[in-house]
Amino acid sequence: MLLVAEPSLGEEEKAALAAVIDAGWITMGDRVRAFEKAFAETQGVPDSVAVSSATAGLHLALAALGIGPGDEVLVPSATFVATANVVLHVGATPVFVDVEDPALPLMSLDDAAAKVTERTRAAMLVDYAGYLPDAGRWRAFAQAHGLMIVEDAAHAAGVEGAGTIGDAGVFSFYGNKNMTTAEGGAVVARDPAVLDRVRTLRGHGMTTSVQQRLSGHASGYDVVDLGFNYRMDELRAAIGLVQLAKLPGWNATRATLTGLYRARLARDCPDITVPFAEPRASAHHIMPVLLPDGVDRQRVADSLRADGVQTSVHYAPLHHFTYYRERFPGVSLPRTEEFARRELTLPLHPKMDAADVDTVVRALARALSSQREGIAA
């Protein structure tokens, strides 16, 4: 089966894990700090804070920026549910915003502007599929409305400028991401004081770590904030250091494969729409396509699976999930809903080659042809 996503793990990662085990210190320590510095250098920022997941990072970013009860945060519905969940976790209210267009599934500036109220404190941008929003336009929007920006850069590790559009940015290293630590994430922030608060909140609001106390660098600790246990451990950081060195090459492979997909789909499946036709910075995290309107997506997916090709959907609209539908009834986002109805995610990862792209596109062309013949009959 040709999978939608597949991590690349090997002997170097095994050796890195073994070194941590042999060293005898597996919780947060020197490797975590080394990973934070290396990841910050990759993103071109002064520092980063490694955390247990991107969800934890988003929660910490909002908390560190002072977002809380009574505040509203603009969020897209075309995203993973964590993007909205964390807004509720800090006691604020998510306000769902439509996308620009089904072929440009990034949060709409016009719809965001229409939904700003006196309670709006921030906008949560999502680098969907690894494609970055227009930084200049969003910064101008935030300044005009007195808002903060938190960038959900879970799909965009390794892209220049990712995570730096606004006040804070959060990355994911989950198993299906461009690089992985199995679980894990990282936070970057414009203001060093915000990043310092993220670091404190990450570890129960404590002023020193266990390693600092055991090594004699501190005799005790104070608790200065109501924090969380969102730390990364040495095992994950060790894997991350190995993966981070490979990330530029992997991202370049993803870009090449995406270009091949666009060319093959234009030739063999001309009624398929590939989002993000205009060039923009991207990590090419996933390969979303839009099926022709009226096509039965499940039948297409079943046909591809029969041909040994896995597919997925990114994402069902958040405002359609039972929890959000009941809590925020009556939300209508027509462009998001059309995108979600037609989107299908094709395999994309560095273990693929040009022959794999051809296999996927041929299978997709057969599935579409079969449906057209069935409709004609």
C-alpha positions in Angstrom: 0.0 0.0 0.0 1.3 3.4 -1.0 0.7 5.5 2.2 -0.5 9.1 2.4 2.4 9.8 4.9 5.3 7.6 6.1 8.0 8.6 8.6 11.6 8.1 7.6 13.4 6.4 10.5 16.6 4.3 10.5 19.9 3.4 12.0 20.8 7.0 13.0 17.7 7.4 15.0 18.2 4.1 16.7 21.8 5.1 17.6 20.6 8.4 19.0 18.0 6.7 21.2 20.6 4.2 22.4 22.9 7.0 23.3 20.2 8.6 25.5 19.5 5.3 27.2 23.2 4.7 27.8 23.6 8.2 29.3 20.9 7.4 31.9 19.1 10.7 31.7 15.8 10.4 29.7 13.7 13.4 30.8 14.2 17.0 29.7 17.9 17.8 29.6 20.8 18.8 27.4 19.5 17.2 24.3 16.2 19.1 24.5 18.1 22.3 24.8 20.4 21.4 21.9 17.3 20.6 19.8 15.6 23.9 20.7 18.7 25.8 19.6 19.1 23.8 16.4 15.4 24.1 15.4 15.5 27.9 16.1 18.5 28.2 13.7 16.6 26.2 11.1 13.7 28.7 11.3 16.0 31.7 11.5 14.8 32.8 14.9 16.8 33.5 18.1 15.3 30.6 20.2 12.5 28.1 20.5 10.9 26.0 23.3 10.4 22.3 22.7 7.1 20.9 24.0 5.2 17.6 24.1 3.0 18.4 21.1 1.9 21.2 18.8 -1.4 21.2 20.7 0.5 21.9 23.9 2.4 24.6 22.1 -0.7 26.4 20.8 -2.2 26.2 24.3 1.0 27.7 25.8 1.3 30.4 23.2 -2.3 31.6 23.8 -1.8 31.5 27.6 1.6 33.3 27.4 0.0 36.0 25.3 -2.7 36.5 27.9 -5.6 35.3 25.8 -8.4 34.2 28.2 -12.1 34.4 29.3 -14.1 37.1 27.5 -11.7 37.1 24.5 -12.5 36.0 20.9 -10.0 34.4 18.6 -10.5 34.2 14.8 -9.8 30.6 13.6 -10.3 28.8 10.3 -12.7 25.8 10.2 -10.5 24.1 7.6 -7.9 22.8 10.0 -7.3 20.1 12.6 -9.5 20.3 15.7 -6.7 21.2 18.0 -6.5 24.7 16.5 -9.9 25.6 17.9 -9.7 23.4 21.0 -6.9 25.3 22.5 -8.9 28.5 22.3 -11.5 26.9 24.5 -8.8 25.5 26.8 -7.7 29.1 27.8 -11.4 30.1 28.3 -11.7 32.2 25.1 -14.2 31.8 22.3 -13.2 30.6 18.8 -14.9 32.5 15.9 -14.9 30.4 12.7 -13.8 32.1 9.5 -14.2 31.0 5.9 -11.3 30.3 3.6 -10.3 32.5 0.7 -11.5 30.0 -1.9 -11.7 26.2 -2.3 -8.5 26.5 -4.4 -6.9 28.7 -1.8 -7.8 27.1 1.5 -6.2 29.7 3.8 -8.2 31.9 6.2 -10.0 34.7 4.4 -8.9 38.3 5.3 -12.3 39.7 4.2 -14.3 37.2 6.3 -12.0 37.7 9.2 -12.5 41.5 9.0 -16.3 41.0 8.9 -16.1 39.0 12.1 -13.9 41.3 14.2 -15.7 42.6 17.3 -14.7 44.6 20.4 -13.9 41.3 22.1 -11.6 40.0 19.3 -8.0 39.7 20.6 -6.2 37.4 18.2 -6.3 35.6 14.8 -5.1 32.0 14.6 -3.5 31.5 11.1 -3.0 28.0 9.8 -0.2 27.1 7.3 -2.5 24.6 5.6 -0.6 21.8 3.7 2.6 23.8 4.5 1.7 26.9 2.5 2.3 30.2 4.2 -0.4 33.0 4.3 0.5 36.4 3.0 2.5 37.8 6.0 2.4 41.5 5.0 -1.4 41.5 4.6 -2.0 39.7 7.8 0.4 41.9 9.8 -1.4 45.0 8.4 -4.8 43.5 9.3 -3.6 42.8 12.9 -2.2 46.3 13.3 -5.4 47.9 12.0 -7.6 46.0 14.4 -5.2 45.8 17.4 -4.9 42.0 17.3 -2.3 39.5 18.0 -1.5 36.6 15.6 -0.7 33.1 16.5 0.5 31.0 13.6 -0.3 27.3 13.6 2.7 26.2 11.6 2.2 22.5 12.3 2.6 21.7 8.6 5.5 24.1 7.8 8.7 23.0 9.6 11.7 24.1 7.7 10.1 26.8 5.6 11.8 30.2 5.8 9.5 32.6 7.6 7.1 30.0 9.0 6.1 30.7 12.5 7.2 34.4 12.4 4.1 36.0 10.7 2.8 37.2 14.1 3.4 37.1 17.8 4.0 33.4 18.2 4.3 30.3 16.0 3.9 26.6 16.8 5.3 23.6 14.9 4.4 19.9 15.1 6.8 16.9 15.0 4.0 14.3 15.1 4.7 11.0 13.2 3.1 12.1 9.9 4.9 15.5 9.7 7.9 16.4 7.5 10.2 15.6 10.4 9.2 13.7 13.5 10.0 13.1 17.2 7.0 10.7 17.4 5.1 13.3 19.5 6.4 16.8 20.0 6.3 20.4 19.0 8.1 23.7 19.3 7.1 27.3 20.0 8.7 30.5 18.7 7.8 34.0 19.6 8.6 37.6 18.6 8.9 38.8 22.1 11.6 37.0 24.2 9.5 37.6 27.3 6.6 35.7 25.8 8.9 32.8 25.0 10.3 32.9 28.5 6.7 32.6 29.9 6.1 29.6 27.5 9.2 28.0 28.9 8.0 28.5 32.5 4.4 27.4 31.8 5.7 24.3 30.1 7.1 22.9 33.3 4.4 23.5 36.0 5.4 27.2 36.4 8.6 26.1 38.2 11.7 28.2 38.2 14.2 25.4 37.9 14.2 21.9 36.3 14.9 18.6 38.0 18.2 18.4 36.1 19.3 21.7 37.4 18.6 20.7 41.0 20.2 17.3 40.7 23.3 18.7 39.1 23.8 21.2 41.9 23.0 24.3 39.8 19.9 25.0 42.0 19.0 23.9 45.5 15.2 24.3 45.2 12.5 26.0 43.1 9.7 28.4 43.3 6.3 28.1 41.4 5.6 31.5 39.8 2.7 30.6 37.5 -0.1 28.1 37.0 1.7 25.8 34.5 1.4 22.5 32.8 3.4 19.4 32.2 4.1 20.0 28.5 7.8 19.1 28.4 9.7 17.2 25.7 12.0 14.4 26.8 15.6 13.5 25.8 14.5 10.5 23.7 12.3 12.6 21.4 14.9 15.4 21.3 17.6 12.9 20.2 15.4 11.7 17.3 14.6 15.3 16.5 18.3 16.3 16.2 18.8 13.5 13.6 15.6 14.3 11.7 16.3 18.0 11.7 19.5 17.5 9.8 17.6 15.7 7.0 14.7 18.1 6.9 16.0 20.4 4.1 16.6 17.5 1.8 13.2 15.9 2.6 11.4 19.2 2.0 13.2 19.6 -1.4 12.0 16.1 -2.4 8.5 17.0 -1.4 8.6 20.1 -3.6 9.9 18.0 -6.5 7.1 15.4 -6.0 4.5 18.1 -5.8 5.7 19.6 -9.1 5.5 16.2 -10.7 1.9 15.7 -9.3 0.8 19.1 -10.8 2.2 18.2 -14.2 0.8 14.6 -14.3 -2.6 15.7 -13.0 -2.9 18.5 -15.6 -2.1 15.9 -18.3 -4.2 12.9 -17.1 -6.8 14.4 -14.8 -7.6 17.8 -16.2 -10.9 18.1 -14.3 -9.0 17.9 -11.0 -8.1 21.2 -9.3 -4.8 21.4 -7.4 -5.0 24.1 -4.7 -2.3 26.8 -4.4 -1.7 27.3 -8.2 0.1 30.5 -7.5 3.7 30.0 -6.2 4.2 30.6 -2.5 6.5 29.4 0.2 5.6 25.9 1.3 6.9 22.7 3.1 4.6 20.7 0.8 3.4 18.7 3.8 0.4 17.1 2.1 -0.9 16.8 -1.5 -4.6 18.0 -1.5 -6.6 17.9 -4.7 -10.2 19.0 -5.4 -12.4 16.4 -7.1 -14.9 17.6 -9.7 -18.2 18.7 -8.2 -20.6 15.9 -8.0 -18.1 13.1 -7.9 -18.6 10.5 -5.1 -15.4 10.9 -3.1 -15.8 7.7 -1.2 -16.1 5.7 -4.4 -12.9 7.4 -5.7 -11.1 6.6 -2.4 -12.3 3.0 -2.5 -11.1 2.6 -6.1 -7.7 4.0 -5.2 -7.4 1.7 -2.2 -8.2 -1.3 -4.4 -5.2 -0.2 -6.6 -3.0 0.0 -3.5 -3.1 3.7 -2.9 -4.1 5.2 0.4 -5.9 8.5 0.6 -7.2 10.8 3.3 -9.3 14.0 3.8 -7.8 17.2 5.3 -10.1 18.3 6.9 -13.8 17.9 7.8 -15.0 21.4 8.8 -14.6 21.9 12.5 -18.0 23.7 12.7 -19.7 20.4 11.5 -18.3 18.3 14.3 -21.0 17.5 16.9 -19.2 19.3 19.8 -18.8 22.5 17.8 -22.1 22.3 16.0 -24.0 22.1 19.3 -21.9 24.8 21.0 -21.9 27.2 18.1 -25.0 26.5 16.0 -25.8 28.1 12.8 -22.3 28.6 11.5 -22.2 28.8 7.7 -18.9 28.9 5.8 -19.8 28.0 2.2 -16.2 28.1 0.7 -14.9 25.9 3.5 -17.8 23.5 3.1 -17.2 23.2 -0.6 -13.5 22.6 -0.1 -14.2 19.9 2.6 -16.7 18.2 0.3 -14.4 17.9 -2.6 -10.9 17.6 -1.0 -8.9 14.4 -1.3 -5.4 14.0 0.0 -3.0 11.9 -2.1 0.2 10.2 -0.9 3.2 12.6 -0.5 6.4 11.7 1.4 10.2 11.5 0.7 10.2 7.7 0.3 8.2 8.2 -3.0 9.6 8.7 -6.4 8.3 9.7 -9.9 7.1 6.2 -10.6 4.9 6.4 -7.4 3.4 9.7 -8.5 2.5 8.1 -11.9 0.9 5.1 -10.1 -1.3 7.4 -8.0 -2.3 9.6 -10.9 -3.1 6.6 -13.2 -5.2 5.1 -10.4 -7.0 8.4 -9.9 -7.7 8.8 -13.6 -9.2 5.3 -13.7 -11.4 6.0 -10.7 -12.7 9.2 -12.3 -13.2 7.5 -15.6 -15.2 4.7 -14.0 -17.5 7.2 -12.3 -18.0 9.1 -15.6 -18.9 5.9 -17.4 -21.3 4.9 -14.6 -23.0 8.3 -14.8 -23.3 8.1 -18.6 -24.8 4.6 -18.4 
